[in-house]
Amino acid sequence: MPMQIDSLLEIVVAALDEGKGRDVKIIDLRGKTAIADFFVIASGTSDRHVRSLAGGVEASAKAHALHPFGLEGEDSGEWVVVDLGDVVVHVMKPPVREFYQLEKLWAETFPAAA
C-alpha cells in the first residue's frame, strides 16, 4: 500500500528540520503538473550542509521503506534534488535559491484561485 502524501511530507519536513534546514517551503502542485504533487524547498548554509540535508531526506525515506527515484546534484552541493515521486525535494544554497526563485516561478505560473 503506498504511503499517504501527508505522511511523506511529514517525513521530509522532519528530516530537513533535524538537519537544521532553513526556510522550508511546501508548494502544492496537485492538478498543476504531472511532475509531482508537491515540491519541498529548503536552504542549506554551505555545499556540505546542502548535501547533508539531502542525504538526511534520503536516509529518512529509506528508513520508512521508501526508495528515492533519484538524487541529483550531490557533486556540486549547490542544488540537490531528491525525487520521491509524489514529492520532489529541492535543497539549495541561498544564492542559487534566490537566482532560480522556484517558489515565485510556480506561484506565477499557477496563481491561486481568487
C-alpha positions in Angstrom: 0.0 0.0 0.0 1.5 3.4 -1.0 2.3 5.9 1.7 -0.1 8.7 2.1 1.2 12.0 0.8 0.8 13.8 4.2 3.0 11.1 5.9 5.6 11.5 3.2 5.6 15.3 3.6 6.0 14.8 7.4 9.0 12.5 6.9 10.6 15.0 4.5 10.0 18.1 6.7 11.1 16.3 9.9 14.4 15.2 8.2 15.0 18.8 7.0 14.2 20.2 10.4 16.5 17.6 12.1 19.3 18.7 9.8 18.7 22.4 10.5 17.4 23.2 7.0 16.4 26.8 6.6 13.3 28.4 5.2 11.5 25.2 4.4 8.5 25.7 2.0 6.0 23.3 0.6 4.5 24.1 -2.8 1.3 22.3 -3.7 1.4 21.3 -7.4 -1.7 18.9 -7.4 -3.7 19.5 -10.6 -1.0 21.8 -12.0 1.7 19.5 -13.4 2.5 15.8 -13.7 6.0 16.3 -12.4 4.9 15.8 -8.7 2.2 16.6 -6.3 4.5 18.7 -4.1 7.8 20.4 -4.1 9.6 20.9 -0.8 12.2 23.6 -1.0 14.8 24.2 1.7 18.1 26.1 2.1 21.4 24.9 3.4 24.3 27.2 4.6 27.1 25.5 2.6 27.8 22.8 0.0 28.3 20.3 2.8 25.1 21.4 4.6 23.1 21.1 1.3 24.5 17.6 0.7 23.9 16.6 4.3 20.2 17.8 4.2 19.5 15.9 1.0 21.3 12.8 2.4 19.1 13.1 5.6 15.9 13.2 3.5 17.1 10.1 1.5 18.1 8.2 4.7 14.8 9.0 6.4 12.8 7.9 3.3 14.7 4.6 3.2 14.1 4.1 6.9 10.4 4.3 6.1 10.8 1.7 3.2 10.7 4.4 0.5 13.3 4.3 -2.2 14.0 7.6 -3.9 13.7 7.6 -7.7 16.8 9.8 -8.0 19.3 12.0 -6.2 20.9 14.7 -8.4 23.4 17.5 -7.8 25.4 15.9 -5.0 28.7 16.6 -6.8 28.4 20.4 -6.6 26.3 20.7 -3.5 24.8 23.9 -4.8 21.4 22.4 -5.5 20.5 18.8 -4.7 17.2 17.2 -5.8 15.7 14.2 -4.1 12.9 12.7 -6.2 10.5 10.8 -4.0 7.8 10.5 -6.7 4.8 12.5 -5.5 7.2 14.8 -3.5 10.3 16.3 -5.0 12.7 17.9 -2.6 15.0 20.8 -3.6 17.8 21.7 -1.2 19.8 24.8 -2.3 22.3 27.3 -1.2 20.6 30.7 -0.7 22.2 32.4 -3.7 21.0 29.5 -6.0 17.6 29.6 -4.5 17.4 33.4 -5.0 18.5 33.1 -8.6 16.0 30.4 -9.6 13.1 31.5 -7.4 11.2 28.3 -7.7 8.5 29.5 -5.3 7.9 32.6 -7.3 8.0 30.7 -10.6 5.4 28.2 -9.6 3.2 30.8 -7.9 3.2 33.0 -11.0 2.8 30.0 -13.4 -0.2 28.7 -11.5 -1.7 31.6 -9.3 -4.0 30.6 -6.5 -7.7 31.0 -7.4 -9.2 34.2 -6.1 
